[in-house]
Amino acid sequence: MNMIAINLVRWRWLLALFSLFVVGLFASGAGNIRFATDYEVWFSEENPQLQDFLILQKIYDKSDNVVFLIAPKNGEVFTQKNLSGVEWLTEQAWQIPFSTRVDSLSNFQHSYAVGDDLIVADLISNARNLSVAEINRIKRIALNEPLLIHRTISEDAAVTAVNVTINLPKNNPEGSPTVTAFARQLITELKQKNPDLDIYLTGLVVMDNAFMEASMQDMGSLSLIMFALILSGLLVFLRSISGTVSILVVIVLSIIATMGFSGLLGVRLTPVSANAPTIVMTIVVANAVHILVAMIHNMRSGMVKREALVESLRLNLQPVMLATITTIVGFMSMHFSDIPPFHDLGNMVAFGVMLSFLLSMTILPWLLMLLPMWVKQTESSNNGKMAGFSEFVIRRKNQLLWAITGLSIVLIALIPLNVVNDNIWEYFDKSVTFRTDTDYASDHLTGPYYLEYSLQSNEAGGVNDPSYLKKIEQFSHWLNLQEEVVHVNSITDIMKRLNKNMHADDESWYRLPDNRQLAAQYMLLYEMSLPYGLDLNNQINVDKSATRVIVSLHNLSNNNMIDFHRRAEKWLSNNAAGYQLIAGSPMYMFSHISLRTVHQMVWGVAFALFLISLLIIFSLRSFKIGLISLIPNLVPPIMAFGVWGMFMGEIGFALAVGLGMTVGIIVDDTVHFLSKYLRARREKKLDAEDAVRYAFSTVGSAIIITTVVLIAGFTVLMFSTFKSNFELGLITSLTIGIALIVDFLLLPALLMKFDIRDYSVSDNVHNEEADLMSQDAALEEI
């Protein structure tokens, strides 16, 4: 390592220019940075629930939508003024970009009989001219219409919805922002026309836009907060303006190249992958601080700046490289999950960490040599506080070993308190308008939770078969009896109404027709009467062999959503086994990813730990030390999940994916401590206790600084309005904090307990005297 360290300083100008060229090369991709505006980005192409949902989207009209909820302040929808507002919004909603259908009270296709004629017309027309009697008639019809009640109008007639179906072009980054902006403008205009209306905006397209806005907000605000924390923290801990400036330059270059790299890859940023700059920022500091602290330590011991820098690079090159590789392994373990945004985050951070290592070995030495640095020499280079702490650890090693072991056992026992579950509607903080509007919709009418069931009759025109319709009716009836269900939208309600209409609106005929030809005639007559854009393609496929039943649900946790679908599948299997079933919805897709990700990441974390352990054993050239290192790398995440089970209790996909990432990060401090410990044992021939003292004195302060920076960086994620980022920040900060305690209390105790043999001269990695002579000679040449 001597000659490498010397050459890094000798050729610093050339290496710095090369590194700047590399940064510029990757920075060229920054112009391609895009934000994801489609919820499908959260699912891989192989996702089985996504595949089923895409089949439904091809068979029927797309169900992506924008929903306006209108809540008059007087608590009554059915007034001239309020119905006029509904009518105006319905007409204007057709102008929303990419809209293909608008459904509301005003354009609901109400059918009734006049003599022998079937009349199909808008339920509301010219609302401003309606009499009180006409409004009461409309209200009575709406509140008794199965297709409207609990879906378009609330039972107390206090809230109504206007649902706009949107067909966004694939991979159009301007799609959902354009639609949402247009919808918000309509709300502004309607409130100007009628200030007595409260209007809420929800729907899948609005959710897509909320994802994008959360990404942009996090990239802007969280990165700035983290940058400010790092700046102030480095100034306080290092007390060196030159050192702080040097590290900040490395940070900025690393982030620029990382974001450019994402642009070159074509990554569409999500609230998860948008955190890459913040995470890269923290890890850059962790690498650079070790080099800078060791250099300052050497200068305080009397070395000149060049000699101190070379010695720092010599001591830190291997542990920093090993820490970089283990961190990359941890982040790349995210590929075991089934969530593409976490793949993107893993790729971006892995690249950023790799580049930060390059910059820490090239740009950082160049800046440290270029900028003036004054360090006061001291008679003793030992850190007094670290020396005192090391004596405490050595004196209490047995008690600490048993105490940490006991605490670990207690927290392991709490891990079963965790349940794999997620609540999708809580992905966004309550400060996000989409969340509050969606909560209101769920509480007062219906929210974004639904499931679609397509039943194939196995023959063209089969939807008119009375036996098929009877099964659909029975299934709809069963669904309505379930406590999770708010509303069931089924073609059978239309068919029963048509049968009644064709029998002079006699209520006794409100039932399914028992003749296939008659049912087909009713359906044909009804479809021919429907206006453009309000056909039945959203419920019946082209050859009329299948129909879609849409079940609106209360807000459900992932487990409850999956359980509901299993019960529905079981009912269909027992009662309608002859019909092919396809089921799906965006919320149902989200419900599966937590459970699937936890199972996948168990293997991912196991693989990461195995690979990291091999790397440590190989790099430190000690099988025993490699095995000992497993304990401080395993214990922190286990203890953290025990604490999580005690206070939180639910594990979502962010925690599952974050576990592998965290393992890769916490290894860094273990590697640096063991590296200094082994140097003392091999080069300085110290016994285990003195080697622990040496490790604390040389790297203890740097480990504390890097831990504080890492905790601060991931704590910043807790300010995100996106739940997954909050949980990722919380569990990672908690784990890193526990890792510091374990590395400072348990690891030294383990080393003093089990690493008791004398290290012979043959065990030396280097001949220290020869190394120093060659180093002195090389320094004279620089």
BARO-31064 format. One record per residue (C-alpha): x, y, z. Coordinates in steps of 0.1 Angstrom, whole numbers, plus 5000, padded with zeros to 4 digits. Example, Ala and Ser with C-alpha at 12.3 -4.5 7.8 and 13.67 -1.06 7.14 Angstrom:
! BARO-31064
((5123,4955,5078))
((5137,4989,5071))
***
This chain:
! BARO-31064
((5000,5000,5000))
((5030,5023,5005))
((5038,5029,4969))
((5002,5033,4960))
((4997,5059,4987))
((5029,5077,4975))
((5019,5077,4939))
((4984,5090,4947))
((5002,5121,4962))
((5030,5122,4936))
((5006,5121,4906))
((4978,5140,4922))
((4974,5167,4895))
((4971,5141,4867))
((4948,5119,4887))
((4926,5149,4896))
((4923,5159,4859))
((4914,5123,4851))
((4887,5122,4878))
((4872,5155,4867))
((4870,5141,4831))
((4852,5110,4845))
((4828,5132,4864))
((4821,5154,4834))
((4815,5123,4812))
((4788,5110,4835))
((4774,5145,4843))
((4764,5147,4806))
((4735,5124,4813))
((4719,5150,4837))
((4697,5163,4809))
((4680,5129,4807))
((4668,5129,4843))
((4630,5123,4844))
((4605,5117,4872))
((4582,5087,4871))
((4545,5096,4866))
((4530,5061,4864))
((4523,5038,4894))
((4533,5008,4872))
((4569,5018,4877))
((4567,5002,4912))
((4562,4967,4896))
((4585,4945,4876))
((4574,4932,4843))
((4573,4897,4858))
((4550,4907,4886))
((4520,4883,4884))
((4495,4909,4897))
((4506,4934,4872))
((4503,4909,4844))
((4467,4902,4854))
((4459,4939,4857))
((4473,4946,4822))
((4451,4919,4808))
((4421,4936,4823))
((4432,4970,4809))
((4434,4955,4774))
((4399,4938,4776))
((4380,4968,4791))
((4385,5005,4793))
((4413,5017,4815))
((4404,5024,4851))
((4430,5051,4857))
((4410,5081,4868))
((4406,5115,4884))
((4378,5118,4910))
((4363,5151,4921))
((4344,5150,4953))
((4319,5178,4957))
((4307,5185,4993))
((4283,5215,4996))
((4288,5234,5028))
((4250,5232,5034))
((4253,5194,5034))
((4228,5189,5005))
((4238,5181,4970))
((4203,5183,4956))
((4197,5220,4952))
((4196,5240,4920))
((4229,5258,4926))
((4248,5227,4937))
((4235,5205,4909))
((4244,5232,4884))
((4279,5230,4897))
((4279,5192,4892))
((4266,5197,4857))
((4292,5224,4848))
((4320,5202,4861))
((4308,5172,4842))
((4308,5191,4810))
((4342,5207,4816))
((4358,5175,4827))
((4356,5162,4791))
((4382,5188,4783))
((4408,5173,4807))
((4437,5160,4786))
((4435,5122,4778))
((4400,5119,4793))
((4379,5092,4777))
((4348,5091,4799))
((4331,5112,4825))
((4306,5097,4850))
((4285,5118,4874))
((4250,5124,4887))
((4242,5147,4859))
((4251,5124,4829))
((4240,5092,4845))
((4220,5073,4818))
((4187,5069,4835))
((4163,5046,4817))
((4125,5046,4820))
((4094,5036,4800))
((4070,5059,4782))
((4043,5036,4769))
((4060,5010,4748))
((4091,5032,4743))
((4124,5029,4763))
((4138,5063,4772))
((4175,5067,4781))
((4186,5102,4790))
((4208,5122,4814))
((4195,5121,4849))
((4200,5159,4852))
((4196,5185,4825))
((4195,5223,4829))
((4197,5221,4866))
((4192,5259,4871))
((4157,5255,4857))
((4146,5225,4878))
((4117,5229,4901))
((4117,5216,4937))
((4095,5187,4927))
((4118,5177,4898))
((4149,5179,4921))
((4131,5157,4947))
((4123,5132,4920))
((4160,5132,4908))
((4171,5127,4944))
((4147,5098,4950))
((4160,5081,4918))
((4196,5087,4927))
((4194,5074,4962))
((4176,5042,4951))
((4198,5035,4921))
((4223,5007,4930))
((4248,5020,4904))
((4249,5054,4921))
((4244,5050,4958))
((4277,5048,4978))
((4296,5053,4945))
((4285,5086,4930))
((4263,5099,4958))
((4265,5094,4995))
((4236,5079,5014))
((4229,5112,5032))
((4231,5131,4999))
((4259,5153,5013))
((4287,5143,4989))
((4288,5135,4952))
((4316,5124,4929))
((4325,5132,4893))
((4347,5104,4880))
((4369,5110,4849))
((4385,5080,4832))
((4419,5089,4818))
((4439,5070,4792))
((4475,5082,4796))
((4501,5075,4769))
((4527,5050,4781))
((4559,5065,4796))
((4547,5101,4791))
((4564,5121,4819))
((4540,5150,4813))
((4508,5129,4815))
((4497,5129,4851))
((4511,5164,4859))
((4492,5179,4830))
((4460,5161,4839))
((4463,5170,4876))
((4470,5207,4868))
((4440,5209,4846))
((4418,5193,4872))
((4431,5217,4899))
((4423,5246,4876))
((4387,5233,4871))
((4384,5232,4909))
((4395,5268,4911))
((4370,5279,4885))
((4341,5260,4901))
((4348,5275,4935))
((4347,5309,4919))
((4313,5301,4905))
((4301,5286,4938))
((4321,5294,4969))
((4298,5273,4990))
((4313,5241,4976))
((4342,5222,4991))
((4360,5201,4964))
((4385,5173,4969))
((4406,5156,4943))
((4417,5120,4943))
((4421,5091,4919))
((4450,5070,4905))
((4463,5097,4881))
((4464,5122,4910))
((4483,5095,4930))
((4508,5093,4902))
((4513,5130,4903))
((4516,5129,4941))
((4545,5104,4937))
((4562,5127,4914))
((4557,5158,4936))
((4570,5139,4966))
((4601,5129,4946))
((4608,5165,4936))
((4602,5179,4970))
((4625,5153,4987))
((4653,5159,4961))
((4651,5196,4968))
((4645,5201,5005))
((4661,5170,5020))
((4693,5173,5000))
((4696,5210,5011))
((4690,5201,5047))
((4715,5173,5046))
((4741,5196,5029))
((4737,5221,5057))
((4740,5195,5084))
((4772,5181,5068))
((4787,5216,5065))
((4781,5225,5101))
((4790,5190,5114))
((4823,5189,5096))
((4833,5224,5108))
((4825,5214,5144))
((4841,5180,5144))
((4872,5187,5122))
((4877,5224,5130))
((4894,5227,5096))
((4880,5250,5068))
((4903,5235,5042))
((4893,5199,5052))
((4856,5208,5051))
((4859,5225,5017))
((4878,5195,5003))
((4851,5171,5014))
((4823,5193,5002))
((4839,5194,4967))
((4840,5156,4967))
((4804,5155,4977))
((4792,5178,4950))
((4812,5160,4923))
((4799,5126,4935))
((4762,5137,4934))
((4766,5154,4900))
((4780,5122,4885))
((4755,5100,4902))
((4725,5119,4889))
((4741,5120,4854))
((4746,5083,4856))
((4709,5078,4864))
((4700,5099,4834))
((4723,5078,4811))
((4705,5047,4824))
((4671,5062,4817))
((4660,5059,4854))
((4627,5075,4861))
((4630,5089,4896))
((4605,5080,4923))
((4603,5091,4959))
((4626,5062,4967))
((4653,5066,4941))
((4652,5104,4946))
((4669,5098,4979))
((4701,5087,4962))
((4718,5122,4965))
((4712,5123,5002))
((4725,5088,5008))
((4755,5093,4986))
((4763,5125,5004))
((4765,5107,5038))
((4786,5078,5025))
((4810,5102,5008))
((4816,5119,5041))
((4821,5085,5058))
((4850,5077,5034))
((4866,5111,5033))
((4865,5117,5071))
((4887,5086,5078))
((4914,5099,5055))
((4912,5135,5068))
((4910,5126,5105))
((4940,5102,5102))
((4960,5130,5084))
((4952,5155,5111))
((4962,5129,5137))
((4995,5125,5120))
((5002,5162,5117))
((4995,5166,5154))
((5022,5140,5159))
((5047,5161,5141))
((5045,5149,5105))
((5046,5175,5077))
((5015,5177,5056))
((5027,5156,5027))
((5041,5128,5049))
((5009,5129,5070))
((4987,5125,5039))
((5007,5096,5025))
((5006,5078,5059))
((4969,5084,5061))
((4963,5070,5026))
((4985,5040,5034))
((4965,5032,5065))
((4931,5038,5050))
((4934,5026,5015))
((4925,4990,5023))
((4897,4996,5048))
((4881,5024,5028))
((4882,5002,4997))
((4868,4973,5016))
((4841,4995,5032))
((4832,5008,4997))
((4829,4972,4983))
((4808,4960,5012))
((4785,4991,5009))
((4781,4984,4972))
((4772,4947,4980))
((4746,4959,5005))
((4729,4983,4981))
((4731,4958,4952))
((4712,4933,4974))
((4682,4955,4967))
((4680,4936,4934))
((4666,4906,4953))
((4634,4926,4958))
((4606,4928,4932))
((4604,4967,4933))
((4622,4985,4904))
((4626,5018,4923))
((4647,5001,4949))
((4668,4986,4921))
((4673,5021,4908))
((4683,5034,4942))
((4707,5005,4947))
((4723,5011,4913))
((4726,5048,4918))
((4741,5046,4953))
((4764,5018,4944))
((4777,5039,4915))
((4780,5070,4937))
((4799,5051,4964))
((4823,5036,4938))
((4829,5071,4923))
((4833,5086,4958))
((4861,5061,4965))
((4878,5073,4933))
((4874,5109,4942))
((4885,5103,4978))
((4918,5089,4964))
((4924,5115,4938))
((4905,5148,4942))
((4907,5148,4980))
((4945,5144,4982))
((4949,5170,4955))
((4927,5195,4974))
((4944,5187,5008))
((4978,5194,4993))
((4966,5225,4974))
((4947,5242,5002))
((4965,5256,5033))
((4960,5236,5065))
((4973,5245,5100))
((4973,5219,5127))
((4987,5225,5161))
((5012,5199,5172))
((5008,5182,5206))
((5031,5163,5228))
((5008,5133,5228))
((4988,5124,5197))
((4965,5102,5218))
((4929,5113,5221))
((4924,5117,5258))
((4887,5109,5257))
((4892,5079,5235))
((4920,5067,5258))
((4897,5069,5288))
((4869,5051,5270))
((4892,5023,5258))
((4904,5018,5294))
((4867,5015,5305))
((4860,4989,5278))
((4891,4969,5287))
((4884,4970,5324))
((4847,4960,5319))
((4851,4936,5290))
((4834,4906,5306))
((4805,4926,5320))
((4800,4943,5286))
((4802,4910,5268))
((4774,4895,5289))
((4753,4927,5290))
((4752,4932,5252))
((4746,4894,5248))
((4717,4896,5272))
((4702,4927,5256))
((4705,4910,5222))
((4686,4880,5234))
((4658,4901,5248))
((4654,4921,5216))
((4656,4890,5195))
((4626,4877,5215))
((4607,4908,5205))
((4612,4903,5167))
((4580,4881,5164))
((4560,4911,5175))
((4566,4924,5139))
((4539,4917,5113))
((4545,4920,5076))
((4519,4945,5066))
((4514,4979,5049))
((4486,5005,5046))
((4489,5019,5011))
((4469,5050,5018))
((4494,5059,5045))
((4523,5061,5019))
((4518,5099,5020))
((4520,5121,5050))
((4489,5139,5062))
((4505,5172,5051))
((4501,5160,5015))
((4469,5173,4999))
((4464,5140,4980))
((4464,5121,5013))
((4439,5144,5031))
((4416,5145,5000))
((4417,5107,4997))
((4410,5103,5034))
((4380,5125,5030))
((4368,5105,5000))
((4372,5072,5019))
((4353,5085,5049))
((4324,5101,5031))
((4319,5082,4999))
((4345,5058,4984))
((4383,5059,4981))
((4409,5045,4958))
((4405,5009,4970))
((4388,4986,4946))
((4391,4952,4929))
((4381,4942,4894))
((4368,4907,4887))
((4364,4896,4850))
((4344,4864,4845))
((4347,4848,4811))
((4315,4830,4800))
((4334,4809,4775))
((4312,4819,4745))
((4305,4850,4724))
((4274,4867,4736))
((4275,4847,4768))
((4269,4877,4790))
((4232,4875,4779))
((4229,4839,4791))
((4205,4839,4821))
((4225,4813,4839))
((4257,4834,4836))
((4238,4865,4847))
((4225,4847,4877))
((4260,4837,4888))
((4271,4874,4884))
((4241,4885,4905))
((4248,4859,4932))
((4285,4869,4933))
((4275,4906,4935))
((4251,4898,4963))
((4278,4879,4982))
((4302,4908,4977))
((4277,4933,4991))
((4274,4912,5023))
((4311,4916,5030))
((4321,4942,5056))
((4350,4955,5035))
((4327,4964,5005))
((4313,4998,4999))
((4298,4993,4965))
((4295,4967,4937))
((4292,4978,4901))
((4277,4950,4880))
((4260,4947,4847))
((4232,4928,4863))
((4218,4960,4879))
((4214,4975,4844))
((4198,4943,4831))
((4173,4942,4860))
((4164,4979,4854))
((4159,4973,4817))
((4137,4943,4824))
((4116,4965,4846))
((4115,4993,4820))
((4103,4970,4793))
((4075,4959,4815))
((4061,4994,4820))
((4084,5001,4850))
((4066,4975,4871))
((4087,4970,4902))
((4078,4933,4903))
((4098,4929,4871))
((4130,4943,4886))
((4148,4910,4881))
((4170,4893,4855))
((4153,4883,4823))
((4150,4845,4820))
((4153,4845,4782))
((4187,4849,4764))
((4173,4865,4733))
((4152,4889,4753))
((4183,4899,4774))
((4203,4904,4742))
((4175,4926,4727))
((4174,4947,4759))
((4211,4952,4759))
((4212,4961,4722))
((4184,4986,4726))
((4200,5002,4756))
((4235,5004,4740))
((4220,5021,4709))
((4205,5047,4732))
((4237,5056,4750))
((4256,5088,4740))
((4292,5088,4728))
((4317,5081,4755))
((4292,5064,4779))
((4289,5030,4763))
((4293,4997,4782))
((4329,4990,4771))
((4340,4996,4807))
((4318,4966,4818))
((4315,4942,4788))
((4342,4930,4764))
((4339,4933,4726))
((4324,4899,4718))
((4302,4901,4749))
((4318,4869,4763))
((4329,4884,4796))
((4319,4912,4821))
((4337,4931,4847))
((4325,4934,4883))
((4341,4964,4901))
((4341,4962,4939))
((4348,4994,4958))
((4363,4988,4992))
((4370,5006,5024))
((4407,5014,5031))
((4423,4981,5038))
((4457,4970,5050))
((4477,4948,5026))
((4469,4917,5045))
((4432,4925,5047))
((4431,4932,5010))
((4447,4898,5002))
((4424,4880,5026))
((4393,4896,5010))
((4404,4885,4975))
((4411,4849,4987))
((4376,4847,5001))
((4362,4860,4968))
((4382,4835,4949))
((4370,4807,4972))
((4334,4817,4966))
((4338,4817,4929))
((4356,4784,4930))
((4328,4768,4949))
((4299,4785,4930))
((4311,4795,4896))
((4340,4771,4888))
((4331,4769,4851))
((4340,4805,4844))
((4376,4818,4839))
((4385,4845,4864))
((4410,4874,4860))
((4412,4898,4890))
((4433,4928,4898))
((4437,4965,4906))
((4465,4989,4914))
((4459,4987,4951))
((4458,4949,4950))
((4491,4949,4932))
((4506,4972,4960))
((4492,4948,4986))
((4514,4920,4975))
((4548,4937,4972))
((4554,4939,5010))
((4549,4902,5016))
((4568,4892,4985))
((4597,4916,4992))
((4602,4904,5027))
((4606,4868,5015))
((4629,4879,4987))
((4651,4901,5009))
((4657,4873,5034))
((4678,4856,5006))
((4692,4890,4996))
((4705,4898,5031))
((4718,4863,5035))
((4737,4866,5003))
((4750,4900,5012))
((4762,4888,5046))
((4779,4858,5031))
((4797,4878,5004))
((4807,4905,5029))
((4821,4879,5053))
((4842,4864,5026))
((4855,4898,5016))
((4865,4906,5052))
((4882,4872,5057))
((4901,4876,5024))
((4910,4913,5030))
((4921,4910,5066))
((4937,4876,5060))
((4922,4860,5091))
((4895,4835,5092))
((4890,4840,5130))
((4887,4877,5127))
((4863,4873,5098))
((4841,4851,5120))
((4842,4875,5149))
((4832,4904,5125))
((4800,4885,5117))
((4787,4892,5152))
((4789,4931,5152))
((4774,4930,5116))
((4745,4907,5125))
((4736,4920,5160))
((4727,4956,5151))
((4699,4949,5125))
((4685,4921,5148))
((4684,4944,5178))
((4669,4972,5156))
((4641,4949,5145))
((4635,4939,5181))
((4631,4976,5190))
((4609,4981,5159))
((4586,4952,5171))
((4583,4968,5205))
((4573,5003,5193))
((4560,5000,5157))
((4551,4964,5150))
((4545,4965,5112))
((4571,4958,5086))
((4566,4972,5051))
((4586,4968,5019))
((4609,4998,5028))
((4621,4980,5059))
((4626,4947,5041))
((4647,4963,5014))
((4665,4987,5037))
((4679,4957,5058))
((4703,4947,5031))
((4714,4983,5025))
((4720,4988,5062))
((4741,4957,5066))
((4764,4970,5039))
((4767,5004,5057))
((4773,4992,5092))
((4801,4969,5081))
((4823,5000,5074))
((4830,5009,5110))
((4837,4973,5118))
((4862,4971,5090))
((4880,5003,5101))
((4882,4992,5137))
((4895,4957,5128))
((4920,4971,5103))
((4936,4993,5129))
((4934,4965,5155))
((4952,4941,5132))
((4978,4967,5123))
((4986,4970,5160))
((4988,4933,5164))
((5008,4925,5133))
((5031,4955,5128))
((5035,4968,5163))
((5034,4934,5181))
((5009,4946,5206))
((4987,4922,5227))
((4949,4923,5223))
((4943,4949,5250))
((4969,4973,5237))
((4957,4967,5202))
((4922,4978,5213))
((4937,5009,5228))
((4955,5017,5196))
((4924,5011,5175))
((4903,5035,5197))
((4931,5062,5196))
((4936,5061,5159))
((4901,5055,5145))
((4877,5060,5174))
((4870,5097,5166))
((4866,5090,5129))
((4841,5063,5136))
((4821,5086,5158))
((4821,5114,5132))
((4811,5091,5104))
((4783,5075,5125))
((4769,5109,5135))
((4770,5120,5098))
((4753,5088,5087))
((4726,5090,5114))
((4720,5127,5105))
((4718,5118,5068))
((4693,5090,5072))
((4674,5110,5099))
((4668,5136,5073))
((4648,5110,5053))
((4623,5111,5082))
((4613,5146,5071))
((4600,5131,5039))
((4563,5132,5032))
((4566,5097,5018))
((4561,5069,5044))
((4586,5045,5029))
((4614,5071,5031))
((4604,5079,5067))
((4606,5042,5077))
((4638,5037,5057))
((4654,5066,5075))
((4642,5056,5109))
((4653,5019,5107))
((4686,5028,5092))
((4694,5055,5117))
((4684,5032,5145))
((4706,5003,5132))
((4736,5026,5126))
((4733,5039,5161))
((4732,5004,5176))
((4761,4994,5154))
((4783,5021,5170))
((4774,5008,5205))
((4782,4972,5194))
((4815,4982,5177))
((4826,5002,5207))
((4815,4978,5234))
((4810,4943,5221))
((4836,4940,5193))
((4866,4949,5216))
((4853,4925,5242))
((4851,4897,5216))
((4886,4904,5203))
((4901,4904,5238))
((4882,4872,5246))
((4890,4851,5215))
((4920,4867,5198))
((4946,4857,5225))
((4975,4842,5205))
((5007,4860,5199))
((5013,4873,5164))
((5047,4861,5152))
((5070,4880,5129))
((5059,4858,5100))
((5024,4871,5104))
((5033,4906,5094))
((5016,4919,5064))
((5046,4942,5058))
((5081,4946,5071))
((5076,4978,5089))
((5112,4990,5088))
((5115,4983,5051))
((5082,5000,5045))
((5093,5032,5063))
((5126,5033,5045))
((5110,5030,5011))
((5084,5055,5021))
((5110,5081,5032))
((5129,5076,5000))
((5098,5080,4979))
((5087,5111,4998))
((5121,5128,4990))
((5114,5122,4953))
((5079,5139,4954))
***
